[in-house]
Amino acid sequence: MRSIFLRMLEETHDKERALRAAIREPDLIRGTRRFDVDPMSFSSVPRSPFSYWISDALRSRFVEGPLFEDAGRTAQFGAVTTHDFRFLRAWWAVSPSQVGSKWRLFSKGGVFSPFYSDVHLTVLWGEWPTEIDAVICARYDYLKGNSGWLLHPESSYFRPGLTWPLRTKSRLSLRALPAGCVFGHKGPSAFIQDNGTIALLALLAVTASRSFYAFVEVQLAAADAKAGGAAHSFELGVMRATPVPSLNPADEAILAAIARQAWSLRRSLDTRNETSHAFVLPALLMVDGKSLAGRAAMWSDHVRNVEAELGAIQADIDDRCFQLYGIDDADRQAITRGFGANAIGLESAEAQPKVGAENDDEGEDDDEPETAADTTALAAELVSWAVGVAFGRFDIRMATGERHRPTEPEPFDPLPVCSPGMLTGDDGLPLASPPVGYPLSFPDDGILVDDPGHQHDLTAAVRAVFEVVFGSLADSMWQEVAALLDPRGHDLRQWLASGFFEHHLRCHSKSRRKAPILWQLGIPSGRYSAWCYAHRMTRDSLLSIQNDIVGPKLATEERRLSSLITQAGQTPSARERTDIATQQSFIEELRTLLDEVRRVAPLWNPDLNDGVVLVIAPLWRLVPTHKAWQKELHTKWDELVAGKYDWAHVAMHLWPERVVPKCATDRSFAIAHGIEDVFWAESNDGKWTARKRPTRPIADLIAERTSPAIKDALASFADSPSPIRGGKRNRNSRQTF
């Protein structure tokens, strides 16, 4: 018995009129708004969705098979950390020497990005995530110590495979998962027997096809969903039950080659992203030209050409998969145009998201950079790279041609510890000093200043990069960049002082994690700053800033003030009075900056394992030029003071009397601080229990971690004013502890 279904979902103006027309002229809308279906056929699709809009032939594919989880293929859940802020870091914000050992690359969903997407997170994992394990066991008593329900030790971590965002408003997009990665519950992954590269790439091509996506959407009963509407959940059950065509060796080889090309094209566009493992150079140095505008136009042409190639590849994959699935012309047309006028969410080629374009992924990665950008954005990326070169982060020889661009890796190769564009040694780790014959110097302590004439002036260092890269064109390129980034004053120094950190923060914030690694410590007026490179900061860095940078600068400016007063004499002119007042205000800001550096220096003991925001939180008073960032750091500092992050090394460093006793009741804290054996013991059955008596007295543990200088510094914070505003101290507001 067949039933008639009339579909009016796309009619937004006059549904009654459309319904009457559908009843009067059924043949005109058959297959688009009128569907004659045997309801019993709904059971052919897993979970029997009310899929009246597809043909019986398409529904039969679910019965005939094969399915996604056949023929040695498997789809798996990933780990749940239960505390991402504690256990996840951006890969560029942890010590490179610990990536691949203590910190493992972590795939966790992402934006719409078929074929290729960089893995930008790391997870505290090691050989096994004992600290995460301890948190899970303590938080969920009903698991009775079985953390496997959330960590899934049975999953194929570190194997090459395919992964995809679990929940997104965009289309399903599988991409290559390199070997050596852990994957999370928001980034479920698929694997094949023997890890065969050809078979994986062929499967990647199939899953990118319109056919495969149509079968997925049918199971979701989401034929009424439109792009940008309610988010879809691409759960394992759905993926496992989706039909996959049988492939002979020839078809498999062809599809694999096509997918490999698509992966390569998408990755090529990511080589301009300085936070990507694929980064080589900024876009404006990937193309030639005598002006930035000309280079920007060439880059835009390149992006359009890549997108056109990807569009042709997608069309080729769609056509081949229609044939491999055995889908007839009628169903092919229905899938291509979208059942019920795009109801199934398969947009036309013109409506597909652009390569790298922003797509809402439940807040996970909605800050992904565009592959095509205007000249101003590209200029900002160029200057950002030059700043990185000035600090010794990036290798200028990649731009001059002295160092050749590396060969492209294979899609499932393990990702490197450092990107190809970084300045590294033979061991693949960053260099702390220039190699022999390197054309530039950079500070081995990772500190530059915004101070004209200073030997470590940031703007001068960036200008030196332009001279090496552009040669005779350096001046014109510099002027063009300055006009783009500072339209009013055409002063690149001004943009570096007031606009660069915002750019850096935005580019180094992903998955709701802010991880800038260049820190601007300065005064509210923005007239003076010290810039610090996180990976070279030590516990002595603030003492260096105090004694070698701000202190001498203050002395110089005080001498200048004395000179101004002497020159003005007893009857200064209006201009002289203004200059003296301006100089006095500047000196007051410098004095306050120096006071704050002195106050916080005893507290400073950076450990990037804590995460950037907690590492720099004690310095929140020193970042007045970026109010939103200062507010966030201030909040984190208050939370540190309140004991919210006592797993962090900075908490133990500052408050051992509070943190050490917690290690006796929270095993994860004891693991984090390296004193697990003091407070906890493992039984023969693998269960951990608190010792009735610690192996060392708690008082001794506290005493050896307590510093009178730190306690004095913390006490001084309670009596110190809030950050200076407009060159004056605000003594009406006090921070208490």
N, C-alpha and C positions, 0 to 999 in steps of 0.2 A: 504494500500500500504506500503510495507516494503522497507527500504533502506539498502544498504550495507555500512558498515564503516570498513575501514582498518586502523589499529593502528600500527604506526611505531615509537612511541615515545621512546621506550626502545632501539631501534637500534641506536647505537652511531657511528658505523664504516661505514657501507655501506647500507644506507637506500634504495637506488635504487635496489640493489640486493635483499634485504629483501622484497621489494614491489613486485618485479617480482615473487619471490617464493610464496608469499601470493596469487597472482592471479592464478598461475599454480596449486597450491595444497591447495585449500580452506578448505578441510575437516580437514587437519592437524592442522590448526590454529584457527578453529572455537571456539569462546569463549575466545580466548586469544589475537589474533590480527585481527580476522575477526568477525564482529557482524552484524547480520541481525535484524533490529529493525524497528518497525512502529514509525515514528517521532511523531505521534499524542500521543503516550504513554508518551512522555516527560512531558506533562501537568499534569500527575499524581503526580509529585513531586512539592512541593511548589517552585514558581518562575521559573518553567519549565527549569531546567538546562539541558544542552546538554548531558544527562547521557546515552549514547549509550552503555556503557560498563557493565551495570547491566541488569539482566533479567527482564522480564515483571512481574514475580512473586514478585520480590523485590520492584519494583516500585508500585505494587498494595497495598503494606502494608501502604503506605501513605494515600490511599483512605479508606481502611478498618478500620484503627485505631485499638485501641485507641492511642492517641498521648500523648506526654510528659505533656502538659498542659490540661489534662483531669482528671477526678476522684479525684478532690480536690487538684491537684497539681498546683503550680504556679511558674513561673520564673520571677525574678524582677531585675530591674536596681538598682544600688547603687549610693551613693553620689559622687559628684564631688566637691572637696574642692577649686579648681582653684588656690591653692597656697600651694602645698604639703610641701615645705620647712618650711613654717610658721605653718602649722596645723598638721603635722604628726611627730611623734617621735617613736624611738625604745622603746619597753616596758620597757627594763632594764635601760633606760636613763631618766626616769621621776620618780618623787617621788612615791614610792609604795603606800603611803597613798592616792594618787590622782587617782590611777588606778581603774577604775570602777565608778568614779564619774566625776571629771573634764576631765580626759583622759579615753576614751573608747577604748577597743581593736578593731582593724580595719583590716579587711580582704581585701587584695588588690592584687589579682592575685597570682603570684609566679611561681615557676618552676614546671616541670612535677613531680607530686607527687600524684598518685591516692590513694584514701581511707583516707590518713592522711597527714596533713601539719600543722605545728605550726603557730599561728598568732603572728607575731613578731612586728607589728606596733600598735600604738595608735593614736587616733585622738582627737583633742580638741573639745569635743562634749557636755559634761555635760548632762543636761536634754534635751537641744536643742542647736544646734551650733549657737548661736546668733552672734558670731564674724565672723564665716564663712558666715552666712546669710548676715551680713552687707557688707562684701567684695563683695559678688555676686551682691547685689542690687546696689552697687556703680559702679561696673565695667560694668554691662550689663544694660544700661538704658532701652533697649527695653523689658526687662522682667517686667518693671513697678512695681518693688518691689516684684514680685512673684519668690522667690528663689526656690520654689518647683520644677521648671523645672530641677534644678541641684541637689538639696538635696533630692528630692523624699521622702517627709514625709509619703507618702502612703505605702512605702516599709516596709517589716516586720523586721525592725531592732531589734536586741536582741533576736530573736527567733532562735531555733535550725534549721538547714537546711543543704543544700549542696551548695558548692561554687566551682568555677573553674576559671582559668586564661582566660580572655577574648581573648587575642591575644598572640599567641605563635608559635614558629616553631616546638614545640613538639606536641605530640598527646594530644587530649582532656583528662583532668584528673580531675574528680570531687572528692572532698574530704569532710569530715564531717566539718560542721561549728558549733562550740560550741555555746551554748546559751550565750547571753550577749555581742555579737559583733555587730558593725556597719560594713557594707560592702560597698566597693567602686565600681565605674563604671568599673574598670579593674578587679573586682572580682564579677560579677553578681552571684546571688544566687537563689536557688530553695527551696520551702517549701511545706509542705503538710498539709492538714486539720488536726487539733487537735495535730500536732507536734508528731505523733506517732513514737517512736523509731524504732520499727520493720519495719514499712512501709518505713521510711527514709533509713534504712540500706539496705532493699531489693532494693530500687530504686538506691542506691549507687552501688550495685552489678550489676544491669542491665546496668547502664551507663558506667561501667568499661568493658563491654563485647565488643568483636570484632563486634558483630552484631550491637549494638547501634552505635558504631563509624562509621561503614560502612554507616549506614543511615544518619549520620551527614555529612560525607564527600560527599555523593551524592548531598546533597543540596548545598554544597559549590562549586559544579562543579570543585572539586579539585582532580579529579582522576589522574591528571598528576603531582600532587605535591609529592615530596619525603621528607622524614625526613631531616631536616636541610636546606630545601629550603625556599621559601617565607613563611612568617608567615600566619597562619590561624586566622580568627576572628570568634570565636564561639559565635555569637550574639544570643540575646534572641529569635529572630524570628526563627532562625535555631533550637535552642533547643526546643522551644515550639511545633514545627511541626514535631519533630522526633517521630516515632512510639515507643511505649512502650507496651510490651505484658501484657495481663491481667493475674493477679496472683491469684491463690486460696490461702487460708490461709496456707496450707502446703508448697506450693512453696515459699510463702513470708517468712515464718519462716526459711526455709532452706537457702535461699539467704541472709537473714539478718544475720544468724549465720556465713556464709562464709565471708561476708563483715566485720563483727565484728572481726573475726580472722585476716583478712588482715590488718585492722586498727591497731589492737594490735601489730602485727609484725612490721609494719612500725614505730609505735610510740616507740617500744622497742629500735630501733636503734637510735632514737632521744634522748634517755635518757643520752647519753654521750656528748651532745651538750650543753655547758654551757650557751648559750643564748636562750635555749628553755625552755618553760614552763614545759616540761617533764624532765628537767635535774635532774639527781641523782648523778652520779659520772663519772669521765673520764673513757674511755674504759678500760684502763689498770688496773683499780680497780674493774671492773665488772667481771674479770676473775682471776683465781689463777695462781700462778707460782713463782718460785724462781728467775727468771730473767725477765727483761723487754722483751727480745727477745722471750722468751717462752710465756709470756702473750700476746704479739702482735700476735704470731702465733695462739694462742687460740681465740683471738678476730676475726682474719681473718676467721678462721674456723666457728665461730659463725655467722658471716655475710653471708658466703656462704650458711650455712644451712638455714638461714632466707630467703635468696633470692630463694633458691630451694623451700622452702615452699610457698613463694609468687608465684613462677612460677606454682606450682601445683594448687594453688588456682585460678590463672588466667585461667588455662586450664579447671578447673571444672566449673567456671563461664561461660566461652565461650561455653562449651558443653551444659550446662543447658539452656543457653539463645538461642542457636540455636534451641533447642527443643521447648522452650516456644514461640519463634517467628514463629515456623512452617517452618523453612528454610530447604529445601531439600538438599540432598547430593551434588548435582552439585553446588548450590549456596554456600553451606558451604565451599566446596573446593576452590571456587573462592575467597571468602572472606578471607579464611585462607592463601592462597598463595599470595593474593593481585591481584586485577583485573589488567590484563595486566602486570604481573610480578612485583608485589609490587607497582603498580602505585598508588593505593589508599592510600599508606602510612601506611599500616598495616604490619609492619615488622615482621619477624619471631621472635620466642621467644628469640633466641640468639641475635637478633639485638635490642631488647628492651632496653631502657635506664636502667642502673643499679639503684638500690635503692639509692636515694639521689644524683645520679650523676649530674654533671653540665649540664644544658640545657639552651639554649638561650631563654630568655623570654623578648625580646625587651628591654634588659638592666635592667629589674626590679630586678631579683634575681639571676644573674649569678655567685654569690659568695657563693652559698649554699655549705656547707662542705660535703665532701665525707663520706659515712658511713664506707667504708673500707679505711684504710690509712696505709702508711708504718710505721715502728717502730719509725722513727725520728719524724714524725708528731704526733704520739700517745704520744711520750715522751714530746713533747712541750705542748700537752693538759694536761698531768699530772702535769707538772710544773706550767702551768697556773692556774689549780685548786688549787695547793698548795699555789700560790700567793694569790688567792682569800680567802683561809682559813686564811692566815697570816693577811689579812685585816679584817677578820670577815665576809666576804661575804658568804662563804660556810661553811657547818657544817662538821667538821672532824669526828664526831661520826657516820656519815653515812658510812664512810670507815672502822671504827674500829668495827662496829657491835653493838655499844652501842645504836644506834638509828636504828630502823628497817625501811627498805624501805617501802614506803606507798603502799597501795593497788592501783591497776590500776583504774583510773576513767572510766566512760562510755564515749563513743565518743562525746556525745552532752552535757556533763556536762560543766558548766561555767569553764573557765580556772582560776587557782589560781593567786593571786596577785604576789606571789613568787613561784619559782620552789621548788620541794621537797628537792633538794640538798642545798638550802640556809639555813642560820642560822636564824631561826625565833622564835618568841614567840608564846604564846597561841593564840594571835590574828591574826597569820599568817603574821605579818609584821616583817621586819628585826630587829634584836637585836643590840643595840648600844654598849653593853658591854657583856663580857662572862657570861653565866649563871652559877649558883652554880655548882661546880664540873666539869666544862669544863676543858679539859686537857691542853689548851693553853691560853695565853693572846694575846690580839691584841690592837692596839692603838685606843682609843676612838675618837681621833681627825682625824683618817684616814690618817696618815702620817707615812711613813717608809722611810729610807734613804739607799743609797748605800755607806756604810761607815763601814769597818771592825772594830769591837770592840764597835760600838755604840749600846746602849741598844735596839734601834729600827732598827737595820740593816736588810734589806730585805732578803739578802742571808741567814743570820743566822735564820731568822724567817721561811724561806722555809725549811731549814735543820731540824728545830724543827718539822715541819709537817712530814717530812720523818721518823724521829725517832719514832713518835707516830704511824704512819701508818704501817711501815715495821719492827719495832723492830730490831732484830738482823741482818736483811737483809738491814738495812738502808744504811750502808756504801757502799755495793756492788751495790745497786740500784742507789745511788747517783753518783757513779763513772760511771755506765753504762749510765745514763742520760747525764752526763757531756760529755762523749765521743761522744754521738750521736749529741748533740746540739752544741758543740764546738770541732769539730774534730781535730783542730790544737793544742789547749792548754789544752783540757779536763778540762776546768774551767767553772763551771756553773755560777759563779759570772760574768764572762765576757759575757756570753750569756744573762743574766738578764740585764746587763747594755747596751748591744748593739743590742740584737735581740728580746728581749721579747716584747717591745712595738710594733714592726712591727707585730708580731704574734697577739697580743691583738687587735690592730687596724683592722687587716684583719678579725678576728673572730667577731668583734663587728661592722662590716659594712655590712648592708643589704639594699636592695632596693635603692641603691645609696645614702644611709645615713650613714655617719661615726659617730659612737657614742661610742668611747672608754670611759670607766668610771674609768680607772686607768691612771693617767697623770704623765709623767716623766718630771720634771723640772730640768735642769742641765746645764752643761758646755760643750762646743764643743768637748773637748778631751774625754768626756765620763768617766772621772775619778771620777766624783762625781755627784750624782743625789738625788733629793727628790721625792718620789713617793706619789701621793695623790689619795685618793679614793673619787670620785665625790660626792657620797651620804653623805659624812661626812664633806664636805667643807663648811665653813661658811665665813662670811665677816672678821673674825679674823684669818683665816687660814694662810694668807700670813704674818701677823704679827708674828704668831707663828714660821713660817719657818725662818723669818728674825731674831727674837730674841733668839729662842731656838735651832735652827738647824744650819743655815749657819753662823750666827755671831760667835757662839762658835767654829764652825769648822775652820773658818778663823783665830781666835785667836790661836787655837791649831797649825795650820800649820805655822803661823808666828813665834811661839816659836820654832817650829822645824827648820825653816830656820835659826833663830838666832843661834841655837845649831850647825847646820851644818857649818855656817860661823866661829863660835868660834873654833870648832874642826879643821877646815882646817888651821887656822892660817894665817900667812903672805904669805906662799908659798904653796897653795893648789895643790894637784896632779890633773892630768887630770880627773880622776874619780870623785874627789871631786868637781872640777869645773862643771862637767856635772850634778852631783847631785844637786848642788846649783842652776844651771840654770833651771833644771827641776822643782825644788821646787819653784823658783821664778815665773816661768810660771804658775804653778798650783795656786799659791797665787793670781796672777793677774786675772786668771779666776774666782776664788772665790770672789774676790773683785768686779769684774764686775757683777757676779751673785747677790751678795748682793745689789749692787747699783740698779740693775733692780728690785729686789724684793721690795726694799724701794720705788722705783719710782711708781710701779704699785699698791702697797698695798692700798693706799687711794682710788683707782678706783674700788677695788674688792668688789663686792657684788653679789655673784653667785645666779642665779635663773634658775634651770634646765628646767623650762617651756620655756625658750628661745631656748633650744636645745644645745647640747654639744659644737658645733663649735662656737657658739656665746658666750657662757659662758666663754670659755677658750681663745677666740680671743684676749682679752687684754694682755694675757700672751705669745703672739706669740714669743717674744724675748727670752723667757725662755725655748724653746724647740729646741735648735740647733742640737740635736743629730739625729733628723729625719727631713731631709731637705724638703721632700715632704709635710709632715704634717705641718711644720713651714710655708711653702709657702702658703698652704691653709688657715691657721689661719691668716697669714699676709693679704691675700686677703680679708678675712671676716672683719678684723679690718679696713682696708681701706674703705670697703663698709659701715661699721658702721659709720665711721667718715663722710662719704659722705651722710649719711641719708637714706640709702637703707632699713634699718631694724628698722625704728622708732616705729614699733609695739612692739619691744622687750623691756623687763624691763631694760636691760643694757643701752639702748639708753636713756630712761627717767632718769636713774640714773646719766648718764654722761652729757646729754645735755637737761635738762628740758626747757631751753629757746627756743629750737628748736622744741621739741616734743609737749609741751603743746598746743601751737597755732594750731598744726596740728589736735589735737583732736577736735577742733571746726569745722573742715571741713571734717574730716574722722571719721565717727561713729565707725568703727572697731577699730581705735586707741584708741578712748575714752573708748570703752568696755575693751580693753586689759589693759588699765591703771587705770581702776576703777573710771573714772570720766564721765561716759556717761550722768548721770542726770544733770551734770553741763552745758553741751553744747547741749543736745538733748532732745526732748520731743516726746512722743507718742500720736497720735491723737486717737479719738474714733474708727476709722476704722483700727487701728493697724499700721498706717504709721508713720514713724519717720521723723521728720524735725528738722533742726538746730534752736536753740533758737536765737531770735534776740539779746537778751542780756543774757550772761551766768549768772548762779545763784551765781557765785563767780568771782571776778576780776581775769583775767588771770595773772596779775602781782603777785597777792598773791599766786596763784598756783605754779608759777615759783619760787618765793622766798622761799617757804617752802620746795622745792625740790632741792634747790641749795646749794652746799657745797663749801666754799672757798678752803678747802683742795683738793677737786676734781679738781677745776679749776687750782690750782697751779700744781697739778700732771699732768694734761693735757698739761699745758704750758711747763713743764719740758720735756715732750715727744718730743716736737717740737725741743728742743735743744740737745736731747740725741743722741749718735751714734747708728748705726745699731748694730745688735748682734755681739758679739766678734767672731773672726775667728782665729782658730789656737792659741788661748790663748792671742791674741792681739785685741785691739779695732780698728775697721775700722772707721776712722773719716772722710772719704771722702764721705760718704753717710748719709743723714739725712732724718728722717721721719717728714713730715710737716702735719699740721692740718689746 
